[in-house]
């Protein structure tokens, strides 16, 4: 009898675990800073509105080394967000509203895979 109960528990529990894993993946990705979020920012928004849309305070949210490709654009006193897909540069005016909003590209350095490192070491 214990064996049937165990099998029934696995049959019922497995789909629930899969559902839980999928929901956790969706929830964890919901607050992720991304270029798509950067592109939703518009002139005239307050700092708190921008932080809410972007999903975080100004900062570096990259997972690999990235080089910003701003093409020489620099705004004194601006706020900057950076992720693997792009960057966001905003200058806020004296009223605390976004006066300049620039979404720019980044070049992400992908680290070499173990196989690539092995090939270099062997000389292939």
C-alpha positions in Angstrom: 0.0 0.0 0.0 2.9 2.4 0.8 4.3 1.8 -2.7 1.1 2.9 -4.4 0.9 6.0 -2.3 4.5 6.9 -3.2 3.8 6.4 -7.0 0.6 8.5 -6.7 2.6 11.2 -4.9 5.1 11.3 -7.7 2.4 11.4 -10.4 0.6 14.3 -8.7 3.7 16.1 -7.5 5.8 16.1 -10.7 3.5 18.3 -12.7 3.2 20.7 -9.8 7.0 21.0 -9.5 7.2 21.7 -13.2 4.5 24.4 -13.0 6.3 25.9 -10.0 9.6 26.0 -11.9 8.0 27.7 -14.9 6.2 30.3 -12.8 9.4 31.1 -10.9 11.3 31.6 -14.2 8.6 34.0 -15.4 8.5 35.9 -12.2 12.3 36.2 -11.9 12.5 37.5 -15.5 9.7 40.0 -14.9 11.9 42.6 -13.2 14.9 42.1 -15.5 16.5 45.3 -16.8 16.5 45.0 -20.6 16.7 47.1 -23.8 13.0 46.6 -24.4 12.3 48.4 -21.0 14.8 51.2 -22.0 12.8 51.8 -25.1 9.6 52.4 -23.1 11.2 55.5 -21.3 10.1 58.8 -22.7 11.0 62.5 -22.2 9.1 64.2 -19.4 9.1 61.1 -17.1 10.3 61.5 -13.5 13.2 59.6 -12.1 10.9 57.3 -10.1 8.8 56.6 -13.2 12.0 55.7 -15.1 13.2 53.4 -12.3 9.8 51.7 -12.2 9.8 51.1 -16.0 13.4 50.0 -16.2 13.3 47.8 -13.2 16.1 49.2 -11.1 18.2 52.1 -10.2 20.9 53.4 -12.5 23.8 50.9 -12.8 25.5 48.1 -14.5 23.2 45.1 -15.0 25.5 43.2 -17.4 26.3 39.5 -17.0 29.3 39.6 -19.4 31.8 42.4 -20.0 30.3 45.1 -22.3 31.5 48.2 -24.1 29.0 51.0 -24.4 28.7 52.3 -28.0 27.5 55.8 -27.3 29.4 57.3 -30.3 30.9 60.1 -28.1 27.6 61.1 -26.5 28.1 62.2 -22.9 25.7 64.3 -20.8 27.1 65.9 -17.7 25.1 64.9 -14.7 23.2 62.2 -16.5 22.1 58.8 -15.2 23.2 55.6 -17.0 21.8 52.1 -17.1 23.7 49.2 -18.8 22.5 45.7 -19.7 23.7 43.0 -22.1 21.4 44.3 -24.8 22.0 48.0 -24.6 22.3 51.1 -22.5 20.1 54.0 -21.4 21.5 57.5 -20.8 19.1 60.1 -19.3 19.7 63.7 -18.4 17.1 65.0 -15.9 16.3 68.8 -15.8 16.0 71.0 -12.8 12.4 69.9 -12.3 13.6 66.2 -12.1 12.0 65.3 -15.5 13.8 63.4 -18.3 15.0 66.1 -20.7 17.2 63.8 -22.9 16.7 60.1 -23.4 19.2 58.1 -25.4 19.0 54.3 -25.9 22.3 53.0 -27.3 24.0 49.8 -28.3 26.6 47.8 -26.5 29.2 45.3 -27.6 29.1 42.3 -25.3 32.3 40.2 -25.0 31.2 36.6 -24.8 33.7 34.5 -22.8 35.2 31.6 -24.7 33.7 28.2 -24.2 35.7 25.4 -22.7 36.0 23.8 -26.1 37.3 27.1 -27.6 39.9 27.4 -24.8 41.0 23.8 -25.4 41.4 24.4 -29.1 43.5 27.5 -28.5 45.7 25.6 -26.0 46.2 22.7 -28.5 46.7 25.1 -31.4 43.8 24.2 -33.6 
